[in-house]
Each structure stands twice: as C-alpha cells, then as structure tokens.
Amino acid sequence: MYQSLKVLAAALVFGGVVAAAGVKNQAADSPCKRLAQEPCQAQGCSWVKSYKTTKGKEVAAFCRKKPERKTTSAAAAPKS
C-alpha cells in the first residue's frame, strides 16, 4: 500500500516539474506570433506566405521573428 503511494507521489511531482517547464517555454514566445501582415512588418518581423507541403497539407501564412546573426570573435575583432 505505502509503496504504491510513493510511486503515485513521485509521478505527481515529476508531472508538476514537466508542466512547469512547459509554462516557462510559453512565456518566452516571440513578439511576432499571431500578428497580421501589416503589424508583422512594422515590428521588424518576417511574413511567411501560405504554402502547400509536398504531402498536400495547407500551411497558413504567419509572422515569424527574423533570425539573429551570430558574431564570431574573428568577425567582431577589428582588422589591422
């Protein structure tokens, strides 16, 4: 009896940790999500047109954050 309670308690704790991690990721959403085309471009985001996949699935147009460029130490260092 007590063994099954321990297993149940461990499962609940693990489930809580997993749920909390999911909430944290939702809070870090892009500011470009769910914007229409005009506000998307005004925010400096990229508008992706709707398209059809090779399997025939329709993908609706959406706004996405532009990728950030990574600077390397060689590119950031001034040339002499």
N, C-alpha and C positions, 0 to 999 in steps of 0.2 A: 504494500500500500504506500509506504513512505518513498519507496524507490520510484514509483510512478509519479508521485507528486514532485519529486526532484526533477524528473525528466520534463514534466509539464512546466515547472518554473523556469528551467533552463531554456525551453523553447520560447516561452513568453519574453524572456529577457533578450534572447537573440532576435526575435521578431521586432522588438522595440528598437534595437540598435539598427536593424536594417531599415525600418520605417523612418527613423530619424535621419539616416544618411540620404534617403530619398527626398526628404523635405529640404535638406541643405542644398541639394542639386537644383531643386526647383527655384530656390531663392536666387541662384546665380544665373537666371535666364538672361538672354541677350535683350538689350533695349530695343532691338529691331523686330522682335517677334510680334506677330499679329498686327502689323502696320499695313495700311493700304499703300498703293504705289506712290502717291504724291508725298505723304509724310515719310515714307521709307527713304526716298531720295533726299528729302530735306534733312534727315537725320544723318546723312552720310553713309547709309547702308546700301546694299546692293539688291536690286529687284530681279528675281529669277522668274522668267516666263513659264507658263504652264507647258507641260510636255507629256508625251506618252512613252512609257518604258517599252523595252523590246518584248516584254510579256503582255503588252496591251493595257497596262494599268495607267489611268489618267492621274497625273500629279498636278495639283492646283498651283497657280502662281503664288509666290511667297517672298517675303522680305528676309534677308539674312545679313548678319554682321560681316563687314569686309575683313578678310584675314589680316592679322597684324604681321608686319615684317619683322623678322628676327635680325638683329645686328650681330655680326661676329666681331671679335676683338680686332681682327685684321682690317675689316671694313671700317670700324669705328676709329681706328688709330690714324692720325694724320700722316700723310706721306711726306717724306723729306726730299 
